[in-house]
Amino acid sequence: MPTNTVIYPAINPLQFYKQVPDTDSRYNSRLFDNWYFSDTILPWEQRVTWHQPWQRSDVLHLQLFSNYGPVNLKLYKEDDTLVGTIPFDQIMVNFNDPTLYIYEVDVNMSSYDEGCYYFTITFGSPVSLTFQSELIFLSDTIESTLLLEYSHPSFREDMIFETGIQPKMRIPAVLKFKGPASKNTVYEDQPLNLTVIRSLSYRVFTLDIGAGKGIPDYMADKIDRILGCRTLLIDGVAYTKMGDSIEPAAIEDYPLRGWRIDMRPSVNRSSAHYQNEEPQGRQVSVMINVDSKGLGTDTGGSETVITDVK
């Protein structure tokens, strides 16, 4: 009998676990791949709760791989009241492993009221496997958050971006202007006089993650994977990371941490660009020069007609 297989890429914008984690009496470690955040807090650390922020203007995109279905996404209120069920679409066969199918789902968060929720993913009919997400907080506006939108030209971090999926994830963070910078080519002559041959200016921003409270380690892991994508939009503007990975800022015995990394706008502009689609509403003059030669009897030259076009 074939083994039921499910693969859930970590670069997805929501963290899921088996609803009832597997346990083994020989092992005492609880890592965030398999255990809810609340279960990973060490006995001597401060007990805190954390909800992943989502605005009602956001859209959730998920991708996973499975060799059986149906696959359904279910939304519950924090008190376990079922709000709705959204079926995953079976997109195509996974060309990296033809035994698996690619499943995707899109959820418009504007369909739901403000509040605290969690998702589950169920597999099979009857259901043979259930995943459950961490808690989320949904609101019209959440201050000190940024929307990450990401994609890549090819397979990356176990996600098949070739399907056209462009996930989005909101994070508690701010972008701070760190300062101007430049790359310079300088000529130094024999008396050590200096002349600038070429100087290119650019801007450096710090992505400060955590918004004062910090985030769980699983969120830091997701964000670091996302920052490695070719296309990364932060609140609609393309940025590229400057360093290797995000750096932590921790408080002893506190399970949430802040993180930061320097970023640059992907397009280094030296001016502000403005565009719109509004018609100009001005008159345009068209000058037409008509040469009568070759059109019958030559009556002597050419004629110029000036026409106003509205």
C-alpha positions in Angstrom: 0.0 0.0 0.0 1.5 3.4 -1.0 2.6 5.8 1.8 0.5 9.0 2.2 3.0 11.9 1.7 2.6 15.6 2.4 5.3 18.3 1.9 4.7 21.8 3.3 7.4 24.3 2.3 8.7 26.4 5.2 8.7 29.5 3.0 4.9 29.6 3.1 3.5 32.6 5.0 1.8 30.5 7.7 3.3 28.0 10.1 1.5 24.7 10.4 2.1 21.6 12.5 0.5 18.2 12.9 -2.5 19.0 15.0 -1.4 16.3 17.5 2.5 16.3 17.4 4.3 13.0 17.2 6.0 12.2 20.5 8.8 9.9 21.5 9.6 9.3 25.2 13.3 9.1 24.4 13.5 12.7 23.2 12.8 15.9 25.2 13.6 18.6 22.8 10.8 20.6 21.2 11.8 22.4 18.0 9.6 24.8 16.1 9.3 22.6 13.1 7.0 20.2 15.0 5.8 22.0 18.1 3.6 25.1 18.6 5.4 28.2 19.8 3.8 27.9 23.3 5.3 24.4 23.6 8.8 25.6 22.7 9.1 28.1 25.5 11.6 26.8 28.0 10.6 26.3 31.7 12.6 29.2 32.9 11.5 31.6 30.2 8.7 34.1 30.5 5.4 32.8 29.3 4.1 35.0 26.4 1.5 34.7 23.6 2.0 35.8 20.0 -0.4 36.3 17.1 0.8 36.6 13.5 -0.6 39.9 12.1 -2.9 40.0 9.0 -4.8 42.9 7.7 -8.2 42.5 6.0 -6.6 43.9 2.8 -4.2 41.0 2.7 -4.5 37.9 0.6 -3.1 34.5 1.8 -1.4 32.3 -0.7 -0.3 28.7 0.2 1.3 25.9 -1.7 2.0 22.3 -0.6 2.5 18.9 -2.2 0.6 15.7 -1.6 -0.1 12.4 -3.2 -3.7 12.2 -2.0 -6.7 14.5 -1.5 -9.0 16.2 -1.2 -7.1 19.0 0.6 -9.1 21.6 2.5 -8.2 24.8 4.4 -10.5 25.6 7.3 -10.7 28.8 9.3 -11.6 28.7 13.0 -12.1 31.4 15.6 -9.9 31.3 18.6 -12.8 29.6 20.5 -12.8 26.7 18.0 -15.9 27.9 16.1 -15.7 27.0 12.4 -15.9 30.0 10.2 -15.4 28.6 6.7 -13.8 25.9 4.5 -11.8 26.7 1.4 -10.7 23.8 -0.9 -7.2 23.7 -2.2 -6.9 23.6 -6.1 -4.9 20.7 -7.5 -2.7 22.6 -9.9 -0.5 20.0 -11.6 1.9 17.1 -11.1 5.0 18.1 -9.2 7.6 17.8 -12.0 10.4 17.3 -9.4 8.5 14.2 -8.0 5.7 12.9 -10.3 4.2 10.9 -7.5 3.0 14.2 -5.9 0.5 16.9 -6.9 0.9 20.6 -6.4 -2.0 22.1 -4.3 -2.6 25.8 -3.9 -5.2 28.0 -2.2 -5.9 31.8 -2.2 -7.8 33.4 0.7 -9.0 37.0 0.6 -8.9 38.0 4.2 -11.4 40.8 3.6 -14.1 38.2 3.8 -13.7 37.8 7.6 -14.3 40.0 10.6 -11.7 41.4 12.8 -10.5 38.9 15.5 -8.2 36.1 16.4 -8.3 32.9 14.3 -6.4 29.8 13.3 -6.4 27.6 10.2 -6.3 23.9 9.8 -5.5 21.8 6.6 -7.2 18.5 6.3 -6.1 15.7 3.9 -8.2 12.8 2.6 -11.8 11.8 2.8 -12.3 10.6 5.4 -9.7 12.9 6.9 -6.5 11.0 7.8 -4.2 13.9 8.6 -4.8 17.4 10.0 -2.4 20.4 10.3 -3.0 23.4 12.5 -1.6 26.8 12.3 -0.3 29.2 14.9 -2.8 31.9 15.9 -3.3 35.0 13.8 -4.8 38.4 14.5 -6.9 40.0 11.8 -7.7 43.7 11.7 -8.4 46.5 9.3 -5.1 48.2 10.1 -2.2 47.1 12.2 0.4 49.8 12.9 4.2 49.0 12.7 3.7 46.2 10.3 5.1 45.7 6.7 3.7 43.6 3.9 6.3 41.3 2.2 5.5 40.1 -1.3 7.9 37.6 -2.8 8.6 35.4 -5.9 11.4 33.7 -7.6 12.1 32.7 -11.2 12.5 29.1 -10.4 12.2 26.4 -7.7 13.5 27.7 -4.3 13.2 26.6 -0.7 11.0 23.6 -1.8 8.4 26.0 -3.4 7.6 25.7 -7.1 7.4 29.4 -8.0 6.9 28.4 -11.7 3.2 28.0 -11.0 3.0 31.8 -10.8 2.4 31.8 -7.0 3.4 35.1 -5.3 2.9 34.7 -1.6 2.4 37.6 0.8 3.2 37.8 4.5 2.7 40.7 7.0 5.4 41.1 9.7 5.7 43.3 12.7 8.5 45.6 11.5 9.6 49.0 10.3 12.0 50.2 7.7 14.4 52.9 9.1 16.6 55.0 6.9 20.1 54.2 8.1 21.8 56.8 5.9 23.3 57.6 2.6 26.2 55.7 1.1 28.3 55.7 -2.0 30.8 53.8 -4.1 33.6 56.0 -5.4 36.4 55.8 -7.9 39.2 58.2 -6.8 42.4 59.1 -8.5 45.5 59.9 -6.4 48.5 61.4 -8.1 52.1 61.3 -7.0 51.8 64.3 -4.6 48.8 62.5 -3.1 46.3 64.9 -4.5 42.8 63.3 -4.8 40.3 63.7 -7.5 36.9 62.0 -7.6 36.5 60.2 -11.0 33.2 58.7 -10.3 30.8 58.6 -7.4 27.5 56.6 -7.2 25.2 57.4 -4.3 22.6 55.0 -2.8 20.4 54.7 0.2 20.7 52.1 3.0 17.7 51.1 5.2 17.5 48.9 8.2 14.7 46.4 8.4 14.0 46.3 12.1 11.8 43.2 12.8 9.8 42.7 16.0 8.1 46.1 16.5 9.4 46.3 20.1 8.0 43.0 21.3 9.9 40.5 19.1 8.9 37.5 17.1 9.1 33.7 17.6 12.1 31.9 16.0 9.9 30.2 13.4 8.9 33.6 12.0 12.6 34.7 11.9 13.3 31.5 10.0 10.5 32.3 7.5 11.6 35.9 7.0 15.2 35.0 6.4 14.2 32.5 3.7 11.9 35.1 2.1 14.6 37.7 2.0 16.6 35.4 -0.3 14.0 35.6 -3.1 14.9 37.4 -6.4 11.8 39.6 -6.2 11.0 41.1 -2.8 8.5 43.9 -2.3 8.2 45.6 1.1 5.1 47.7 1.2 5.1 47.7 -2.6 8.8 48.8 -3.1 11.5 46.4 -4.3 14.3 45.8 -1.9 17.4 43.6 -1.8 19.2 42.5 1.3 22.8 43.6 1.8 24.0 41.1 4.4 23.9 37.3 4.6 21.1 36.8 7.2 19.1 38.6 9.8 20.9 39.3 13.1 19.1 38.7 16.4 18.7 41.1 19.4 17.7 39.1 22.4 16.7 39.6 26.1 17.7 36.9 28.5 14.9 34.5 29.4 12.5 36.1 27.0 11.3 33.7 24.2 10.7 36.4 21.5 13.6 38.2 19.8 14.1 41.2 17.6 16.0 40.9 14.3 17.5 43.3 11.8 19.3 43.4 8.5 20.4 46.2 6.1 18.4 46.6 2.9 18.8 48.6 -0.3 16.1 49.6 -2.8 16.6 47.2 -5.7 16.4 50.1 -8.2 18.8 52.8 -7.3 17.0 56.0 -8.3 18.4 59.5 -8.1 15.1 61.2 -8.6 11.4 60.8 -7.7 9.3 59.3 -10.5 5.6 60.1 -11.0 3.2 58.5 -13.5 -0.5 58.4 -14.1 -3.0 57.5 -16.7 -4.9 60.7 -16.8 -5.6 62.1 -20.3 -3.8 65.4 -21.0 -6.9 67.2 -22.5 -4.8 69.4 -24.7 -4.9 70.2 -28.4 -2.4 68.4 -30.7 -1.6 69.9 -34.1 -0.7 67.5 -37.0 1.2 68.8 -40.0 0.7 66.9 -43.2 2.8 67.5 -46.3 1.1 66.4 -49.5 3.2 66.1 -52.7 1.0 66.1 -55.9 3.7 64.5 -58.0 2.7 61.1 -59.3 -1.0 61.7 -58.5 -2.0 62.9 -62.0 -1.4 66.3 -63.6 1.3 68.3 -61.7 -0.3 71.6 -60.8 2.9 72.9 -59.3 4.4 71.5 -56.1 3.1 70.5 -52.7 0.4 71.5 -50.2 0.8 71.7 -46.4 -2.3 71.1 -44.3 -2.3 71.9 -40.5 -5.1 70.1 -38.6 -6.0 70.5 -35.0 -6.8 67.2 -33.2 -8.6 67.2 -29.9 
